[in-house]
Amino acid sequence: MNIPRKRLGAVVSVLAISLIGAACSSSSTTTAGTTAGTTAAGNTTTSAAAGMDYSKLDGKIVGSGATFPKSFYDEAIANLAGIAPKLTVEYGGGGSGKGRSDLQEQVVDFAGTDGVVKPEDIAKFKGGDFVYVPTVIAPITLSYNLPSVKTLQLSPATIAGIYQLKITKWNDAAIAADNPGVTLPATTIVAARRADGSGTTDNFTKFLKASVGTDAGGTWALGSGSTVEWPAGTQAGDGNTGVAQIVSTTEGAIGYVDLSDAKANKLSFAAIKNKAGKFVMPTLEATSAAAEGATIKDDLTFFLGWADGDASYPIAAQTWIIAYTKQADPVKAANIRGFLTYLLNEGQTLAPTIDYAPLPETLRMKAIANIAKIGG
Amino acid sequence: MALALDDLKSKNQTADRAFRGATLAGGATIVIILGLIAWTIADKSRLAFKTEGLSFFTEPRWAPAANVYGALSFIYGTAVTATIAVLLAVPVSLGIALFTTQVAPSWLKRPIVAMTDLVAVVPSVVFGLWGIIFLAPKLTPVFKRVSGWFHGVPVLGRIFGPASSGRTFMTAGLILAIMITPIIASISREVMETCPLTDRDGALALGATRWEMIKGAVLTHSAGGIVGSVMLGLGRAMGETIAAALVIGSSAAITANVFSPGDSLPSVIAFEWGEATSDVKRSALIAMGLTLFVMTLIVNFVATAVVNRSMKRMRGES
């Protein structure tokens, strides 16, 4: 008789704790939502969303694709839930390739992609025409583990040499030439790269191809793509976290890691020489500057790497959400527009708090114009 | 009475029919699912075979950027890591099985059996993470030392070649060995336990030592079952994805050096699928799945054949 009563007590206390927990978390979400709302309201002059009433949005939209912007989308979705309680947005990740094939087969309402759909693949999209909506950008750092070196500068040719294992020691003449006055140790360089197919690898290798590769008549021989034929002496880690883990645990290691993971692992990162010949640190401002220097095509596709401009950081990732212009369900179309409108207004003020850079104003306005084409 | 009996009979028949239907449905489901899987992957890999032809199996390069899709390095990596795993796991597993059935006192037997089975339920990603965070860094100096010992030795010097990191064929083989040990150990143990007591007592009564008894009675009796368990372990090692993927080093390489980073079929599929943006690449990855499927099927067929033959022989003998 005693035992069940004890158990009941335990159940009640567990219930109570979880209720308190739920109450706490729900109240914190509301606060965050309101904060984002007020910040955005302060920016009403630049906000094209003036008059957008998110609380009217009702239903569920599903997307999948690029993992690079996933933490930004997750954060935005969590905050949007506070002001659009009837709207459910799910973003599944899985990689740009998965997102594109999902949208192609119409199993999702929108897809995230870090790259542009190839011309020969456009016809395979069963839902017809689609639009690119750029959402956010972020720098890719070259993080390194050299306790004795506080600041490091690298030029694209040096990076290409390191990743092709032509430069194997930290005190190599090429690195020394990039870093006048810095004492470099004789440590062996461990070049860390991605084990999995990745948009980060794609952007990193595209940067090398544009700066020192075949396009520039230089010494980058590995081409570009989400997977390239790395020399066997490089070390592979799974995901940004995997590469960050190699860098943080191996003295002498260098790896390309996105800014938020580099910061989370407290890694040091190098300043990279840009097209204008200036060494620039991977900051959000320098990335937005690169977006201003980049050539934006009419369909809003662009490549941020190796952009013009004195202040531009040369290695960056860009990402788009793609969705069909023709939408069978007007409610769903409104929901997709609502989510994207949030990303490009309130979301842009949210981005820097989690180490993503907002789009420059001109590009943002163009992106908002593209949203109107969905279901319109 | 007669009516009641008839009633009973007809009821029984209904139940019988229902039972037959239910079991048939159960049996058919597995055949249908297997058929659908085989059909889908065969169909989806057609594009890769059409564009790559037989060079899919003979091309060591995997370069999506250059439109070169070869699976040879990964087939090689799968074979090498599975071989290392089996070579390391078999002696340990048989040791465990013999110890628990023949040597250990019963108070020690039970916890050892329980712990062996516990290793089998550890999720493979946990093995992978343990491998990458703990084992790989610890193994790097060990690999370097071992490769130093064999430096210059004719064949061994190439097998235990220079090591630069802890993510290698050997690391993956080690992790896989740990993962398949409980499979081989527990099946072997069960087979050994079926060895008739009369055989064992007879051997001992004839003056055999314990080892002679084990060699003459237990091992001869259970040879088929042991081979079967090893084959099952081999199949598991070949198909293991995430644990191998995390520690193998992800580098398309065909080399005798077990301390070199490499790659295996399942880990390439897992790591490349998300960013497989072109149709040919996607198809090539599915074709690798098909290759792996066929490889494990062959291993399983061989295992079944070996077990059946030895069982027949045993029945004939006794």
Interface residues (C-beta under 8 A of the other chain):
Chain A: T67 G94 G95 S96 G97 K98 R100 S101 G115 K118 D121 K124 V190 A195 D196 G197 S198 G199 D202 G223 S224 G225 S226 T227 V228 E229 W230 A232 G233 T234 Q235 A236 D238 G242 Q245 T249
Chain B: R61 W62 A63 P64 A65 A66 I132 I133 P137 S164 S165 R167 A245 L246 G249 S250 S251 A252 A253 T255 S260 P261 A270 F271 E272 W273 G274 E275 A276 T277 S278 D279 R282
